[in-house]
């Protein structure tokens, strides 16, 4: 399964304070001059969003192998969040949307 997430970088890699998925995806670029800059997107795969070791949570797109694990629940949550962005004006909330998806 080839699932990739993609987030826009808002700061230089060393300026982040919290290990979000985006920050973890930027780490392989730390010692490289051509890292993604603010405004650019960085694609990555969510492997284990709740892993204790930060290095196991995501892998950057050029390190993705077809055999790499995928955190399906994290992608489902992202899908729900995206749908809510569109459907809240029409009276949907998370519970109603989850019910409609079943």
C-alpha positions in Angstrom: 0.0 0.0 0.0 1.6 3.3 -1.0 0.0 5.9 1.3 1.8 9.2 1.7 0.9 12.3 3.6 2.2 15.7 2.7 2.6 18.8 4.8 3.7 22.3 4.1 6.9 23.3 6.0 6.3 26.5 7.9 9.8 27.0 9.4 13.4 26.0 8.9 14.0 22.5 10.2 16.0 23.7 13.3 13.3 26.1 14.4 10.6 23.6 15.4 10.0 22.9 19.1 7.7 19.8 18.9 8.2 16.5 17.1 5.2 16.6 14.8 5.1 14.2 11.8 6.3 17.1 9.6 9.3 17.7 11.8 10.2 14.0 11.9 10.0 13.9 8.1 12.4 16.8 7.9 15.1 15.1 10.1 16.8 13.2 7.3 17.4 16.6 5.7 19.1 18.1 8.7 22.6 17.7 7.3 21.7 18.3 3.7 21.9 21.8 2.2 18.9 21.3 -0.1 16.2 20.6 2.6 12.6 21.7 2.2 12.2 25.4 3.0 9.1 27.2 4.4 6.3 27.1 1.9 7.5 23.8 0.4 5.8 20.4 1.0 7.4 17.4 2.5 5.8 14.0 1.7 6.1 11.1 4.2 4.5 7.9 5.3 3.0 7.6 8.8 4.3 4.3 10.1 3.4 4.2 13.8 2.0 7.6 15.0 2.1 6.6 18.6 5.5 4.9 18.7 7.7 5.7 21.7 10.7 6.2 19.4 10.3 9.2 17.2 12.3 7.6 14.4 9.6 4.9 14.1 6.7 7.3 13.6 7.2 8.4 10.1 9.6 7.8 7.2 10.4 10.4 4.5 9.3 9.7 1.0 12.7 8.7 -0.4 13.0 6.1 2.3 9.5 4.5 1.7 9.6 0.9 0.7 6.4 -1.1 -0.2 7.1 -3.4 2.8 7.2 -0.5 5.3 4.4 -0.5 7.9 1.4 1.9 7.6 -0.6 3.4 10.5 -4.0 2.9 8.9 -5.8 4.5 11.9 -3.8 7.7 11.5 -4.8 7.9 7.8 -8.4 7.3 8.8 -8.3 10.1 11.3 -6.8 12.4 8.7 -9.6 11.4 6.3 -12.2 12.2 8.9 -10.6 15.6 9.7 -10.6 16.5 6.0 -14.2 15.5 5.5 -15.2 17.5 8.6 -13.6 20.6 7.1 -15.9 20.3 4.2 -19.1 19.1 6.0 -19.3 21.1 9.2 -21.2 24.0 7.4 -23.8 21.4 6.5 -24.5 20.3 10.1 -22.2 17.4 10.3 -20.0 16.7 13.4 -17.5 13.9 14.0 -20.1 11.5 15.5 -22.6 12.0 12.6 -19.8 11.6 10.0 -18.4 8.4 11.6 -22.0 7.0 11.5 -22.3 7.9 7.9 -19.0 6.2 7.1 -20.0 2.8 8.6 
